[in-house]
């Protein structure tokens, strides 16, 4: 029997498959991250990802409500 290393732990992500960036705020309308945050997500330390995810709900207020209405 060969000892195989355990597969990597999946990376938790706030992505909800709604990928549209609001030009005014610079935030994704689905997850509220910026493009650089999205691009660098896998390279962040787990603690940094968790801290950023805790901050995301407060970012919703930076997007005009009418822009979010189309997503329910």
mmCIF file as Biopython writes it, N, C-alpha, C and O atoms, coordinates in Angstrom:
data_model
#
loop_
_atom_site.group_PDB
_atom_site.id
_atom_site.type_symbol
_atom_site.label_atom_id
_atom_site.label_alt_id
_atom_site.label_comp_id
_atom_site.label_asym_id
_atom_site.label_entity_id
_atom_site.label_seq_id
_atom_site.pdbx_PDB_ins_code
_atom_site.Cartn_x
_atom_site.Cartn_y
_atom_site.Cartn_z
_atom_site.occupancy
_atom_site.B_iso_or_equiv
_atom_site.auth_seq_id
_atom_site.auth_asym_id
_atom_site.pdbx_PDB_model_num
ATOM 1   N N  . UNK A ? 1  ? 0.841   -1.171 0.000   1.0 0.0 1  A 1 
ATOM 2   C CA . UNK A ? 1  ? 0.000   0.000  0.000   1.0 0.0 1  A 1 
ATOM 3   C C  . UNK A ? 1  ? 0.895   1.246  0.000   1.0 0.0 1  A 1 
ATOM 4   O O  . UNK A ? 1  ? 1.852   1.334  0.768   1.0 0.0 1  A 1 
ATOM 5   N N  . UNK A ? 2  ? 0.574   2.185  -0.856  1.0 0.0 2  A 1 
ATOM 6   C CA . UNK A ? 2  ? 1.341   3.423  -0.972  1.0 0.0 2  A 1 
ATOM 7   C C  . UNK A ? 2  ? 0.691   4.499  -0.128  1.0 0.0 2  A 1 
ATOM 8   O O  . UNK A ? 2  ? -0.515  4.732  -0.212  1.0 0.0 2  A 1 
ATOM 9   N N  . UNK A ? 3  ? 1.511   5.160  0.694   1.0 0.0 3  A 1 
ATOM 10  C CA . UNK A ? 3  ? 0.995   6.290  1.471   1.0 0.0 3  A 1 
ATOM 11  C C  . UNK A ? 3  ? 0.928   7.501  0.564   1.0 0.0 3  A 1 
ATOM 12  O O  . UNK A ? 3  ? 1.946   7.999  0.081   1.0 0.0 3  A 1 
ATOM 13  N N  . UNK A ? 4  ? -0.265  7.955  0.347   1.0 0.0 4  A 1 
ATOM 14  C CA . UNK A ? 4  ? -0.464  9.149  -0.480  1.0 0.0 4  A 1 
ATOM 15  C C  . UNK A ? 4  ? -0.761  10.326 0.425   1.0 0.0 4  A 1 
ATOM 16  O O  . UNK A ? 4  ? -1.447  10.189 1.438   1.0 0.0 4  A 1 
ATOM 17  N N  . UNK A ? 5  ? -0.243  11.477 0.056   1.0 0.0 5  A 1 
ATOM 18  C CA . UNK A ? 5  ? -0.576  12.659 0.861   1.0 0.0 5  A 1 
ATOM 19  C C  . UNK A ? 5  ? -2.058  12.982 0.729   1.0 0.0 5  A 1 
ATOM 20  O O  . UNK A ? 5  ? -2.680  12.724 -0.302  1.0 0.0 5  A 1 
ATOM 21  N N  . UNK A ? 6  ? -2.597  13.539 1.773   1.0 0.0 6  A 1 
ATOM 22  C CA . UNK A ? 6  ? -4.007  13.935 1.739   1.0 0.0 6  A 1 
ATOM 23  C C  . UNK A ? 6  ? -4.198  15.017 0.689   1.0 0.0 6  A 1 
ATOM 24  O O  . UNK A ? 6  ? -3.319  15.858 0.498   1.0 0.0 6  A 1 
ATOM 25  N N  . UNK A ? 7  ? -5.336  15.006 0.005   1.0 0.0 7  A 1 
ATOM 26  C CA . UNK A ? 7  ? -5.579  16.070 -0.980  1.0 0.0 7  A 1 
ATOM 27  C C  . UNK A ? 7  ? -5.661  17.416 -0.265  1.0 0.0 7  A 1 
ATOM 28  O O  . UNK A ? 7  ? -6.007  17.479 0.915   1.0 0.0 7  A 1 
ATOM 29  N N  . UNK A ? 8  ? -5.343  18.481 -0.979  1.0 0.0 8  A 1 
ATOM 30  C CA . UNK A ? 8  ? -5.407  19.801 -0.345  1.0 0.0 8  A 1 
ATOM 31  C C  . UNK A ? 8  ? -6.825  20.126 0.108   1.0 0.0 8  A 1 
ATOM 32  O O  . UNK A ? 8  ? -7.806  19.729 -0.521  1.0 0.0 8  A 1 
ATOM 33  N N  . UNK A ? 9  ? -6.906  20.844 1.193   1.0 0.0 9  A 1 
ATOM 34  C CA . UNK A ? 9  ? -8.194  21.279 1.724   1.0 0.0 9  A 1 
ATOM 35  C C  . UNK A ? 9  ? -8.798  22.293 0.756   1.0 0.0 9  A 1 
ATOM 36  O O  . UNK A ? 9  ? -8.092  23.194 0.302   1.0 0.0 9  A 1 
ATOM 37  N N  . UNK A ? 10 ? -10.091 22.171 0.427   1.0 0.0 10 A 1 
ATOM 38  C CA . UNK A ? 10 ? -10.709 23.149 -0.478  1.0 0.0 10 A 1 
ATOM 39  C C  . UNK A ? 10 ? -10.622 24.560 0.112   1.0 0.0 10 A 1 
ATOM 40  O O  . UNK A ? 10 ? -10.706 24.749 1.325   1.0 0.0 10 A 1 
ATOM 41  N N  . UNK A ? 11 ? -10.456 25.520 -0.754  1.0 0.0 11 A 1 
ATOM 42  C CA . UNK A ? 11 ? -10.381 26.923 -0.334  1.0 0.0 11 A 1 
ATOM 43  C C  . UNK A ? 11 ? -11.797 27.472 -0.258  1.0 0.0 11 A 1 
ATOM 44  O O  . UNK A ? 11 ? -12.546 27.429 -1.235  1.0 0.0 11 A 1 
ATOM 45  N N  . UNK A ? 12 ? -12.152 27.983 0.898   1.0 0.0 12 A 1 
ATOM 46  C CA . UNK A ? 12 ? -13.459 28.614 1.062   1.0 0.0 12 A 1 
ATOM 47  C C  . UNK A ? 12 ? -13.492 29.915 0.284   1.0 0.0 12 A 1 
ATOM 48  O O  . UNK A ? 12 ? -12.519 30.669 0.278   1.0 0.0 12 A 1 
ATOM 49  N N  . UNK A ? 13 ? -14.608 30.174 -0.370  1.0 0.0 13 A 1 
ATOM 50  C CA . UNK A ? 13 ? -14.724 31.372 -1.194  1.0 0.0 13 A 1 
ATOM 51  C C  . UNK A ? 13 ? -16.118 31.980 -1.046  1.0 0.0 13 A 1 
ATOM 52  O O  . UNK A ? 13 ? -17.089 31.251 -0.847  1.0 0.0 13 A 1 
ATOM 53  N N  . UNK A ? 14 ? -16.226 33.298 -1.141  1.0 0.0 14 A 1 
ATOM 54  C CA . UNK A ? 14 ? -17.535 33.938 -1.091  1.0 0.0 14 A 1 
ATOM 55  C C  . UNK A ? 14 ? -18.220 33.986 -2.459  1.0 0.0 14 A 1 
ATOM 56  O O  . UNK A ? 14 ? -19.323 34.519 -2.575  1.0 0.0 14 A 1 
ATOM 57  N N  . UNK A ? 15 ? -17.593 33.448 -3.475  1.0 0.0 15 A 1 
ATOM 58  C CA . UNK A ? 15 ? -18.136 33.509 -4.834  1.0 0.0 15 A 1 
ATOM 59  C C  . UNK A ? 15 ? -19.512 32.859 -4.895  1.0 0.0 15 A 1 
ATOM 60  O O  . UNK A ? 15 ? -19.715 31.758 -4.382  1.0 0.0 15 A 1 
ATOM 61  N N  . UNK A ? 16 ? -20.463 33.559 -5.535  1.0 0.0 16 A 1 
ATOM 62  C CA . UNK A ? 16 ? -21.824 33.047 -5.712  1.0 0.0 16 A 1 
ATOM 63  C C  . UNK A ? 16 ? -22.167 32.908 -7.197  1.0 0.0 16 A 1 
ATOM 64  O O  . UNK A ? 16 ? -23.339 32.816 -7.563  1.0 0.0 16 A 1 
ATOM 65  N N  . UNK A ? 17 ? -21.142 32.892 -8.045  1.0 0.0 17 A 1 
ATOM 66  C CA . UNK A ? 17 ? -21.305 32.715 -9.488  1.0 0.0 17 A 1 
ATOM 67  C C  . UNK A ? 17 ? -22.080 33.850 -10.155 1.0 0.0 17 A 1 
ATOM 68  O O  . UNK A ? 17 ? -22.722 33.646 -11.185 1.0 0.0 17 A 1 
ATOM 69  N N  . UNK A ? 18 ? -22.022 35.036 -9.571  1.0 0.0 18 A 1 
ATOM 70  C CA . UNK A ? 18 ? -22.573 36.249 -10.169 1.0 0.0 18 A 1 
ATOM 71  C C  . UNK A ? 18 ? -21.379 37.167 -10.365 1.0 0.0 18 A 1 
ATOM 72  O O  . UNK A ? 18 ? -21.030 37.946 -9.477  1.0 0.0 18 A 1 
ATOM 73  N N  . UNK A ? 19 ? -20.765 37.073 -11.514 1.0 0.0 19 A 1 
ATOM 74  C CA . UNK A ? 19 ? -19.511 37.787 -11.749 1.0 0.0 19 A 1 
ATOM 75  C C  . UNK A ? 19 ? -19.744 39.008 -12.633 1.0 0.0 19 A 1 
ATOM 76  O O  . UNK A ? 19 ? -19.651 38.946 -13.859 1.0 0.0 19 A 1 
ATOM 77  N N  . UNK A ? 20 ? -20.046 40.109 -11.972 1.0 0.0 20 A 1 
ATOM 78  C CA . UNK A ? 20 ? -20.243 41.384 -12.663 1.0 0.0 20 A 1 
ATOM 79  C C  . UNK A ? 20 ? -19.694 42.468 -11.759 1.0 0.0 20 A 1 
ATOM 80  O O  . UNK A ? 20 ? -20.150 42.630 -10.627 1.0 0.0 20 A 1 
ATOM 81  N N  . UNK A ? 21 ? -18.720 43.205 -12.252 1.0 0.0 21 A 1 
ATOM 82  C CA . UNK A ? 21 ? -18.091 44.240 -11.430 1.0 0.0 21 A 1 
ATOM 83  C C  . UNK A ? 21 ? -18.763 45.586 -11.677 1.0 0.0 21 A 1 
ATOM 84  O O  . UNK A ? 21 ? -18.924 46.025 -12.816 1.0 0.0 21 A 1 
ATOM 85  N N  . UNK A ? 22 ? -19.142 46.216 -10.595 1.0 0.0 22 A 1 
ATOM 86  C CA . UNK A ? 22 ? -19.750 47.542 -10.626 1.0 0.0 22 A 1 
ATOM 87  C C  . UNK A ? 22 ? -18.654 48.571 -10.874 1.0 0.0 22 A 1 
ATOM 88  O O  . UNK A ? 22 ? -17.723 48.695 -10.079 1.0 0.0 22 A 1 
ATOM 89  N N  . UNK A ? 23 ? -18.764 49.299 -11.966 1.0 0.0 23 A 1 
ATOM 90  C CA . UNK A ? 23 ? -17.741 50.282 -12.318 1.0 0.0 23 A 1 
ATOM 91  C C  . UNK A ? 23 ? -17.611 51.411 -11.321 1.0 0.0 23 A 1 
ATOM 92  O O  . UNK A ? 23 ? -16.528 51.973 -11.156 1.0 0.0 23 A 1 
ATOM 93  N N  . UNK A ? 24 ? -18.693 51.749 -10.657 1.0 0.0 24 A 1 
ATOM 94  C CA . UNK A ? 24 ? -18.691 52.854 -9.703  1.0 0.0 24 A 1 
ATOM 95  C C  . UNK A ? 24 ? -17.941 52.503 -8.411  1.0 0.0 24 A 1 
ATOM 96  O O  . UNK A ? 24 ? -17.116 53.286 -7.941  1.0 0.0 24 A 1 
ATOM 97  N N  . UNK A ? 25 ? -18.225 51.344 -7.848  1.0 0.0 25 A 1 
ATOM 98  C CA . UNK A ? 25 ? -17.595 50.953 -6.579  1.0 0.0 25 A 1 
ATOM 99  C C  . UNK A ? 25 ? -16.354 50.090 -6.776  1.0 0.0 25 A 1 
ATOM 100 O O  . UNK A ? 25 ? -15.493 50.022 -5.899  1.0 0.0 25 A 1 
ATOM 101 N N  . UNK A ? 26 ? -16.266 49.430 -7.931  1.0 0.0 26 A 1 
ATOM 102 C CA . UNK A ? 26 ? -15.161 48.512 -8.178  1.0 0.0 26 A 1 
ATOM 103 C C  . UNK A ? 26 ? -15.355 47.155 -7.531  1.0 0.0 26 A 1 
ATOM 104 O O  . UNK A ? 26 ? -14.424 46.351 -7.470  1.0 0.0 26 A 1 
ATOM 105 N N  . UNK A ? 27 ? -16.568 46.896 -7.044  1.0 0.0 27 A 1 
ATOM 106 C CA . UNK A ? 27 ? -16.852 45.637 -6.350  1.0 0.0 27 A 1 
ATOM 107 C C  . UNK A ? 27 ? -17.679 44.703 -7.223  1.0 0.0 27 A 1 
ATOM 108 O O  . UNK A ? 27 ? -18.500 45.143 -8.027  1.0 0.0 27 A 1 
ATOM 109 N N  . UNK A ? 28 ? -17.447 43.411 -7.049  1.0 0.0 28 A 1 
ATOM 110 C CA . UNK A ? 28 ? -18.269 42.405 -7.716  1.0 0.0 28 A 1 
ATOM 111 C C  . UNK A ? 28 ? -19.672 42.483 -7.120  1.0 0.0 28 A 1 
ATOM 112 O O  . UNK A ? 28 ? -19.824 42.570 -5.901  1.0 0.0 28 A 1 
ATOM 113 N N  . UNK A ? 29 ? -20.685 42.452 -7.961  1.0 0.0 29 A 1 
ATOM 114 C CA . UNK A ? 29 ? -22.068 42.532 -7.495  1.0 0.0 29 A 1 
ATOM 115 C C  . UNK A ? 29 ? -22.515 41.255 -6.800  1.0 0.0 29 A 1 
ATOM 116 O O  . UNK A ? 29 ? -23.547 41.248 -6.130  1.0 0.0 29 A 1 
ATOM 117 N N  . UNK A ? 30 ? -21.763 40.186 -6.948  1.0 0.0 30 A 1 
ATOM 118 C CA . UNK A ? 30 ? -22.119 38.928 -6.303  1.0 0.0 30 A 1 
ATOM 119 C C  . UNK A ? 30 ? -21.446 38.716 -4.966  1.0 0.0 30 A 1 
ATOM 120 O O  . UNK A ? 30 ? -22.098 38.326 -3.997  1.0 0.0 30 A 1 
ATOM 121 N N  . UNK A ? 31 ? -20.137 38.968 -4.898  1.0 0.0 31 A 1 
ATOM 122 C CA . UNK A ? 31 ? -19.392 38.644 -3.669  1.0 0.0 31 A 1 
ATOM 123 C C  . UNK A ? 31 ? -18.789 39.865 -2.982  1.0 0.0 31 A 1 
ATOM 124 O O  . UNK A ? 31 ? -18.272 39.751 -1.871  1.0 0.0 31 A 1 
ATOM 125 N N  . UNK A ? 32 ? -18.848 41.024 -3.622  1.0 0.0 32 A 1 
ATOM 126 C CA . UNK A ? 32 ? -18.357 42.292 -3.059  1.0 0.0 32 A 1 
ATOM 127 C C  . UNK A ? 32 ? -16.836 42.378 -2.945  1.0 0.0 32 A 1 
ATOM 128 O O  . UNK A ? 32 ? -16.318 43.203 -2.193  1.0 0.0 32 A 1 
ATOM 129 N N  . UNK A ? 33 ? -16.117 41.530 -3.687  1.0 0.0 33 A 1 
ATOM 130 C CA . UNK A ? 33 ? -14.659 41.641 -3.714  1.0 0.0 33 A 1 
ATOM 131 C C  . UNK A ? 33 ? -14.244 42.496 -4.894  1.0 0.0 33 A 1 
ATOM 132 O O  . UNK A ? 33 ? -14.996 42.656 -5.856  1.0 0.0 33 A 1 
ATOM 133 N N  . UNK A ? 34 ? -13.032 43.049 -4.814  1.0 0.0 34 A 1 
ATOM 134 C CA . UNK A ? 34 ? -12.461 43.787 -5.935  1.0 0.0 34 A 1 
ATOM 135 C C  . UNK A ? 34 ? -11.812 42.789 -6.890  1.0 0.0 34 A 1 
ATOM 136 O O  . UNK A ? 34 ? -11.583 41.635 -6.526  1.0 0.0 34 A 1 
ATOM 137 N N  . UNK A ? 35 ? -11.518 43.229 -8.104  1.0 0.0 35 A 1 
ATOM 138 C CA . UNK A ? 35 ? -10.855 42.331 -9.059  1.0 0.0 35 A 1 
ATOM 139 C C  . UNK A ? 35 ? -9.506  41.832 -8.534  1.0 0.0 35 A 1 
ATOM 140 O O  . UNK A ? 35 ? -9.226  40.640 -8.662  1.0 0.0 35 A 1 
ATOM 141 N N  . UNK A ? 36 ? -8.652  42.689 -7.948  1.0 0.0 36 A 1 
ATOM 142 C CA . UNK A ? 36 ? -7.391  42.168 -7.402  1.0 0.0 36 A 1 
ATOM 143 C C  . UNK A ? 36 ? -7.604  41.140 -6.285  1.0 0.0 36 A 1 
ATOM 144 O O  . UNK A ? 36 ? -6.835  40.185 -6.167  1.0 0.0 36 A 1 
ATOM 145 N N  . UNK A ? 37 ? -8.636  41.331 -5.473  1.0 0.0 37 A 1 
ATOM 146 C CA . UNK A ? 37 ? -8.922  40.349 -4.418  1.0 0.0 37 A 1 
ATOM 147 C C  . UNK A ? 37 ? -9.359  39.025 -5.015  1.0 0.0 37 A 1 
ATOM 148 O O  . UNK A ? 37 ? -8.946  37.964 -4.548  1.0 0.0 37 A 1 
ATOM 149 N N  . UNK A ? 38 ? -10.186 39.078 -6.037  1.0 0.0 38 A 1 
ATOM 150 C CA . UNK A ? 38 ? -10.639 37.856 -6.701  1.0 0.0 38 A 1 
ATOM 151 C C  . UNK A ? 38 ? -9.452  37.136 -7.339  1.0 0.0 38 A 1 
ATOM 152 O O  . UNK A ? 38 ? -9.298  35.924 -7.187  1.0 0.0 38 A 1 
ATOM 153 N N  . UNK A ? 39 ? -8.619  37.888 -8.050  1.0 0.0 39 A 1 
ATOM 154 C CA . UNK A ? 39 ? -7.477  37.286 -8.748  1.0 0.0 39 A 1 
ATOM 155 C C  . UNK A ? 39 ? -6.467  36.673 -7.785  1.0 0.0 39 A 1 
ATOM 156 O O  . UNK A ? 39 ? -5.854  35.654 -8.103  1.0 0.0 39 A 1 
ATOM 157 N N  . UNK A ? 40 ? -6.286  37.272 -6.626  1.0 0.0 40 A 1 
ATOM 158 C CA . UNK A ? 40 ? -5.279  36.791 -5.687  1.0 0.0 40 A 1 
ATOM 159 C C  . UNK A ? 40 ? -5.817  35.892 -4.588  1.0 0.0 40 A 1 
ATOM 160 O O  . UNK A ? 40 ? -5.082  35.531 -3.669  1.0 0.0 40 A 1 
ATOM 161 N N  . UNK A ? 41 ? -7.087  35.528 -4.671  1.0 0.0 41 A 1 
ATOM 162 C CA . UNK A ? 41 ? -7.748  34.786 -3.607  1.0 0.0 41 A 1 
ATOM 163 C C  . UNK A ? 41 ? -7.002  33.510 -3.204  1.0 0.0 41 A 1 
ATOM 164 O O  . UNK A ? 41 ? -6.785  33.273 -2.015  1.0 0.0 41 A 1 
ATOM 165 N N  . UNK A ? 42 ? -6.619  32.714 -4.152  1.0 0.0 42 A 1 
ATOM 166 C CA . UNK A ? 42 ? -5.964  31.431 -3.855  1.0 0.0 42 A 1 
ATOM 167 C C  . UNK A ? 42 ? -4.590  31.614 -3.215  1.0 0.0 42 A 1 
ATOM 168 O O  . UNK A ? 42 ? -4.099  30.711 -2.538  1.0 0.0 42 A 1 
ATOM 169 N N  . UNK A ? 43 ? -3.970  32.762 -3.420  1.0 0.0 43 A 1 
ATOM 170 C CA . UNK A ? 43 ? -2.633  33.008 -2.879  1.0 0.0 43 A 1 
ATOM 171 C C  . UNK A ? 43 ? -2.668  33.590 -1.465  1.0 0.0 43 A 1 
ATOM 172 O O  . UNK A ? 43 ? -1.640  33.633 -0.789  1.0 0.0 43 A 1 
ATOM 173 N N  . UNK A ? 44 ? -3.839  34.037 -1.016  1.0 0.0 44 A 1 
ATOM 174 C CA . UNK A ? 44 ? -3.950  34.605 0.330   1.0 0.0 44 A 1 
ATOM 175 C C  . UNK A ? 44 ? -3.844  33.502 1.380   1.0 0.0 44 A 1 
ATOM 176 O O  . UNK A ? 44 ? -4.247  32.363 1.141   1.0 0.0 44 A 1 
ATOM 177 N N  . UNK A ? 45 ? -3.306  33.849 2.527   1.0 0.0 45 A 1 
ATOM 178 C CA . UNK A ? 45 ? -3.293  32.925 3.655   1.0 0.0 45 A 1 
ATOM 179 C C  . UNK A ? 45 ? -4.734  32.726 4.116   1.0 0.0 45 A 1 
ATOM 180 O O  . UNK A ? 45 ? -5.566  33.619 3.960   1.0 0.0 45 A 1 
ATOM 181 N N  . UNK A ? 46 ? -5.025  31.576 4.674   1.0 0.0 46 A 1 
ATOM 182 C CA . UNK A ? 46 ? -6.390  31.280 5.103   1.0 0.0 46 A 1 
ATOM 183 C C  . UNK A ? 46 ? -6.914  32.337 6.074   1.0 0.0 46 A 1 
ATOM 184 O O  . UNK A ? 46 ? -8.076  32.734 5.980   1.0 0.0 46 A 1 
ATOM 185 N N  . UNK A ? 47 ? -6.088  32.794 6.993   1.0 0.0 47 A 1 
ATOM 186 C CA . UNK A ? 47 ? -6.512  33.816 7.959   1.0 0.0 47 A 1 
ATOM 187 C C  . UNK A ? 47 ? -6.863  35.124 7.256   1.0 0.0 47 A 1 
ATOM 188 O O  . UNK A ? 47 ? -7.792  35.818 7.667   1.0 0.0 47 A 1 
ATOM 189 N N  . UNK A ? 48 ? -6.128  35.463 6.203   1.0 0.0 48 A 1 
ATOM 190 C CA . UNK A ? 48 ? -6.421  36.685 5.443   1.0 0.0 48 A 1 
ATOM 191 C C  . UNK A ? 48 ? -7.728  36.542 4.677   1.0 0.0 48 A 1 
ATOM 192 O O  . UNK A ? 48 ? -8.505  37.493 4.591   1.0 0.0 48 A 1 
ATOM 193 N N  . UNK A ? 49 ? -7.978  35.357 4.117   1.0 0.0 49 A 1 
ATOM 194 C CA . UNK A ? 49 ? -9.253  35.125 3.413   1.0 0.0 49 A 1 
ATOM 195 C C  . UNK A ? 49 ? -10.425 35.232 4.389   1.0 0.0 49 A 1 
ATOM 196 O O  . UNK A ? 49 ? -11.446 35.843 4.074   1.0 0.0 49 A 1 
ATOM 197 N N  . UNK A ? 50 ? -10.275 34.636 5.577   1.0 0.0 50 A 1 
ATOM 198 C CA . UNK A ? 50 ? -11.345 34.683 6.572   1.0 0.0 50 A 1 
ATOM 199 C C  . UNK A ? 50 ? -11.621 36.122 7.017   1.0 0.0 50 A 1 
ATOM 200 O O  . UNK A ? 50 ? -12.778 36.515 7.165   1.0 0.0 50 A 1 
ATOM 201 N N  . UNK A ? 51 ? -10.569 36.900 7.227   1.0 0.0 51 A 1 
ATOM 202 C CA . UNK A ? 51 ? -10.739 38.295 7.631   1.0 0.0 51 A 1 
ATOM 203 C C  . UNK A ? 51 ? -11.454 39.085 6.543   1.0 0.0 51 A 1 
ATOM 204 O O  . UNK A ? 51 ? -12.331 39.896 6.840   1.0 0.0 51 A 1 
ATOM 205 N N  . UNK A ? 52 ? -11.090 38.857 5.298   1.0 0.0 52 A 1 
ATOM 206 C CA . UNK A ? 52 ? -11.724 39.556 4.186   1.0 0.0 52 A 1 
ATOM 207 C C  . UNK A ? 52 ? -13.188 39.138 4.052   1.0 0.0 52 A 1 
ATOM 208 O O  . UNK A ? 52 ? -14.051 39.979 3.800   1.0 0.0 52 A 1 
ATOM 209 N N  . UNK A ? 53 ? -13.469 37.855 4.219   1.0 0.0 53 A 1 
ATOM 210 C CA . UNK A ? 53 ? -14.861 37.401 4.112   1.0 0.0 53 A 1 
ATOM 211 C C  . UNK A ? 53 ? -15.728 38.023 5.199   1.0 0.0 53 A 1 
ATOM 212 O O  . UNK A ? 53 ? -16.907 38.291 4.968   1.0 0.0 53 A 1 
ATOM 213 N N  . UNK A ? 54 ? -15.166 38.254 6.376   1.0 0.0 54 A 1 
ATOM 214 C CA . UNK A ? 54 ? -15.922 38.893 7.454   1.0 0.0 54 A 1 
ATOM 215 C C  . UNK A ? 54 ? -16.259 40.344 7.117   1.0 0.0 54 A 1 
ATOM 216 O O  . UNK A ? 54 ? -17.257 40.882 7.596   1.0 0.0 54 A 1 
ATOM 217 N N  . UNK A ? 55 ? -15.431 40.966 6.298   1.0 0.0 55 A 1 
ATOM 218 C CA . UNK A ? 55 ? -15.616 42.369 5.914   1.0 0.0 55 A 1 
ATOM 219 C C  . UNK A ? 55 ? -16.611 42.539 4.757   1.0 0.0 55 A 1 
ATOM 220 O O  . UNK A ? 55 ? -17.207 43.608 4.615   1.0 0.0 55 A 1 
ATOM 221 N N  . UNK A ? 56 ? -16.795 41.526 3.949   1.0 0.0 56 A 1 
ATOM 222 C CA . UNK A ? 56 ? -17.575 41.647 2.714   1.0 0.0 56 A 1 
ATOM 223 C C  . UNK A ? 56 ? -19.023 42.102 2.903   1.0 0.0 56 A 1 
ATOM 224 O O  . UNK A ? 56 ? -19.468 42.963 2.143   1.0 0.0 56 A 1 
ATOM 225 N N  . UNK A ? 57 ? -19.784 41.580 3.866   1.0 0.0 57 A 1 
ATOM 226 C CA . UNK A ? 57 ? -21.183 42.027 3.982   1.0 0.0 57 A 1 
ATOM 227 C C  . UNK A ? 57 ? -21.328 43.541 4.145   1.0 0.0 57 A 1 
ATOM 228 O O  . UNK A ? 57 ? -22.289 44.122 3.642   1.0 0.0 57 A 1 
ATOM 229 N N  . UNK A ? 58 ? -20.405 44.176 4.829   1.0 0.0 58 A 1 
ATOM 230 C CA . UNK A ? 58 ? -20.474 45.630 5.027   1.0 0.0 58 A 1 
ATOM 231 C C  . UNK A ? 58 ? -20.234 46.387 3.728   1.0 0.0 58 A 1 
ATOM 232 O O  . UNK A ? 58 ? -20.647 47.540 3.597   1.0 0.0 58 A 1 
ATOM 233 N N  . UNK A ? 59 ? -19.580 45.759 2.778   1.0 0.0 59 A 1 
ATOM 234 C CA . UNK A ? 59 ? -19.294 46.427 1.496   1.0 0.0 59 A 1 
ATOM 235 C C  . UNK A ? 59 ? -20.543 46.588 0.633   1.0 0.0 59 A 1 
ATOM 236 O O  . UNK A ? 59 ? -20.577 47.436 -0.259  1.0 0.0 59 A 1 
ATOM 237 N N  . UNK A ? 60 ? -21.554 45.790 0.892   1.0 0.0 60 A 1 
ATOM 238 C CA . UNK A ? 60 ? -22.782 45.860 0.089   1.0 0.0 60 A 1 
ATOM 239 C C  . UNK A ? 60 ? -23.315 47.289 0.027   1.0 0.0 60 A 1 
ATOM 240 O O  . UNK A ? 60 ? -23.850 47.706 -1.001  1.0 0.0 60 A 1 
ATOM 241 N N  . UNK A ? 61 ? -23.174 48.035 1.112   1.0 0.0 61 A 1 
ATOM 242 C CA . UNK A ? 61 ? -23.697 49.404 1.164   1.0 0.0 61 A 1 
ATOM 243 C C  . UNK A ? 61 ? -22.959 50.354 0.226   1.0 0.0 61 A 1 
ATOM 244 O O  . UNK A ? 61 ? -23.428 51.468 -0.008  1.0 0.0 61 A 1 
ATOM 245 N N  . UNK A ? 62 ? -21.825 49.943 -0.311  1.0 0.0 62 A 1 
ATOM 246 C CA . UNK A ? 62 ? -21.070 50.781 -1.252  1.0 0.0 62 A 1 
ATOM 247 C C  . UNK A ? 62 ? -21.617 50.679 -2.678  1.0 0.0 62 A 1 
ATOM 248 O O  . UNK A ? 62 ? -21.164 51.390 -3.574  1.0 0.0 62 A 1 
ATOM 249 N N  . UNK A ? 63 ? -22.596 49.788 -2.882  1.0 0.0 63 A 1 
ATOM 250 C CA . UNK A ? 63 ? -23.200 49.599 -4.208  1.0 0.0 63 A 1 
ATOM 251 C C  . UNK A ? 63 ? -24.625 50.131 -4.156  1.0 0.0 63 A 1 
ATOM 252 O O  . UNK A ? 63 ? -25.386 49.815 -3.242  1.0 0.0 63 A 1 
ATOM 253 N N  . UNK A ? 64 ? -24.975 50.940 -5.146  1.0 0.0 64 A 1 
ATOM 254 C CA . UNK A ? 64 ? -26.331 51.490 -5.179  1.0 0.0 64 A 1 
ATOM 255 C C  . UNK A ? 64 ? -27.362 50.353 -5.227  1.0 0.0 64 A 1 
ATOM 256 O O  . UNK A ? 64 ? -27.212 49.420 -6.015  1.0 0.0 64 A 1 
ATOM 257 N N  . UNK A ? 65 ? -28.403 50.425 -4.391  1.0 0.0 65 A 1 
ATOM 258 C CA . UNK A ? 65 ? -29.392 49.344 -4.280  1.0 0.0 65 A 1 
ATOM 259 C C  . UNK A ? 65 ? -30.032 48.929 -5.612  1.0 0.0 65 A 1 
ATOM 260 O O  . UNK A ? 65 ? -30.326 47.752 -5.824  1.0 0.0 65 A 1 
ATOM 261 N N  . UNK A ? 66 ? -30.241 49.885 -6.488  1.0 0.0 66 A 1 
ATOM 262 C CA . UNK A ? 66 ? -30.886 49.529 -7.764  1.0 0.0 66 A 1 
ATOM 263 C C  . UNK A ? 66 ? -30.007 48.598 -8.603  1.0 0.0 66 A 1 
ATOM 264 O O  . UNK A ? 66 ? -30.519 47.853 -9.439  1.0 0.0 66 A 1 
ATOM 265 N N  . UNK A ? 67 ? -28.717 48.634 -8.390  1.0 0.0 67 A 1 
ATOM 266 C CA . UNK A ? 67 ? -27.817 47.732 -9.114  1.0 0.0 67 A 1 
ATOM 267 C C  . UNK A ? 67 ? -27.915 46.315 -8.585  1.0 0.0 67 A 1 
ATOM 268 O O  . UNK A ? 67 ? -27.696 45.354 -9.321  1.0 0.0 67 A 1 
ATOM 269 N N  . UNK A ? 68 ? -28.243 46.185 -7.313  1.0 0.0 68 A 1 
ATOM 270 C CA . UNK A ? 68 ? -28.344 44.863 -6.690  1.0 0.0 68 A 1 
ATOM 271 C C  . UNK A ? 68 ? -29.727 44.258 -6.856  1.0 0.0 68 A 1 
ATOM 272 O O  . UNK A ? 68 ? -29.892 43.048 -6.702  1.0 0.0 68 A 1 
ATOM 273 N N  . UNK A ? 69 ? -30.720 45.078 -7.167  1.0 0.0 69 A 1 
ATOM 274 C CA . UNK A ? 69 ? -32.097 44.602 -7.250  1.0 0.0 69 A 1 
ATOM 275 C C  . UNK A ? 69 ? -32.286 43.519 -8.303  1.0 0.0 69 A 1 
ATOM 276 O O  . UNK A ? 69 ? -33.153 42.659 -8.149  1.0 0.0 69 A 1 
ATOM 277 N N  . UNK A ? 70 ? -31.500 43.545 -9.358  1.0 0.0 70 A 1 
ATOM 278 C CA . UNK A ? 70 ? -31.664 42.549 -10.424 1.0 0.0 70 A 1 
ATOM 279 C C  . UNK A ? 70 ? -31.230 41.155 -9.971  1.0 0.0 70 A 1 
ATOM 280 O O  . UNK A ? 70 ? -31.556 40.162 -10.622 1.0 0.0 70 A 1 
ATOM 281 N N  . UNK A ? 71 ? -30.497 41.077 -8.859  1.0 0.0 71 A 1 
ATOM 282 C CA . UNK A ? 71 ? -30.036 39.775 -8.361  1.0 0.0 71 A 1 
ATOM 283 C C  . UNK A ? 71 ? -30.904 39.242 -7.238  1.0 0.0 71 A 1 
ATOM 284 O O  . UNK A ? 71 ? -30.612 38.187 -6.674  1.0 0.0 71 A 1 
ATOM 285 N N  . UNK A ? 72 ? -31.974 39.963 -6.906  1.0 0.0 72 A 1 
ATOM 286 C CA . UNK A ? 72 ? -32.918 39.502 -5.895  1.0 0.0 72 A 1 
ATOM 287 C C  . UNK A ? 72 ? -32.483 39.854 -4.574  1.0 0.0 72 A 1 
ATOM 288 O O  . UNK A ? 72 ? -33.162 39.542 -3.596  1.0 0.0 72 A 1 
#
